[in-house]
Amino acid sequence: MRTALPEWFHPGPPGGWTADMLDHLPPDAPRHVELIDGALVISPPRTAFHHFAIRLLDDRLAPPAHLAVLREMTVTLGPRQRPEPDLLVVENAAITPKTTSFPPQDVHLVAEVASEASLERDRTTKPAKYADAGIRHFWRVEEEDGLPVVYTFELEPSVRAYVPTGIHRKRLRADIGFDVDIDLTMPWSRA
C-alpha cells in the first residue's frame, strides 16, 4: 500500500528547498527529514538494530564537559545541505533551548548508522559533505551478523577528506580528542 505524499511536499518550493525551510515544515511532516543537495530525504522506519546502535553510542560515549552527545539533530552545511546524523558530539556552548541545527564548526563528531535505504548516502555522499564542511571526525556504523561494525575516520584538513582510522568489531577504542572505549555488544548478543 502506498500513501500519497502531502501537497506541500511536491513539487517543492520554486527554486528548491533550502536549509532554513526545514524549521518551517508543516506539523504533519515526517519526524526525520533531512536536506541533501536541495532535496528532502525522508527516513524510513528504523530497525531495532538502528535504534540500539544509536542508543549504545549515546549511552557509552563520555566526552569532556565542554562537549555534549545529541541524537538525530541536523547540521547546516550550506544553503541546500542540512543532513541529520544519527548522533553528534557538539560544543555545549552551541546548544540553546531553541537550537534545531548546528553549524559545522560546533560539531566534533558525526555518526551515521547505515540502513539498506541510506547505505549509499552514508558511505559516499554524507562523508564527503561533512569533510568538506570541516567536521573533524566521522563514524559509520553498519550491521554485520546482527552486530555493529564501526568504521572510524578523521579529517585530513589539507585535502578536506576523511582518512580511515579503524574498523571496530566487538569493541570501539579510539582517540577523538578524548578517549573512547565502547563495548559494542548488542542486547540480543549477550546470551
Secondary structure, 3 states (H helix, E strand, C coil): CCCCCCCCCCCCCCCCCCHHHHHHCCCCCCCCEEEECCEEEECCCCCHHHHHHHHHHHHHCCCCCCEEEEECCEECCECCEECCCCEEEEEHHHCCCCCCEECHHHEEEEEEECCCCCHHHHHHHHHHHHHHCCCCEEEEEEEECCEEEEEEEEEECCCCEEEEEEEEECEEEEECCCEEEEECCCHHHCC
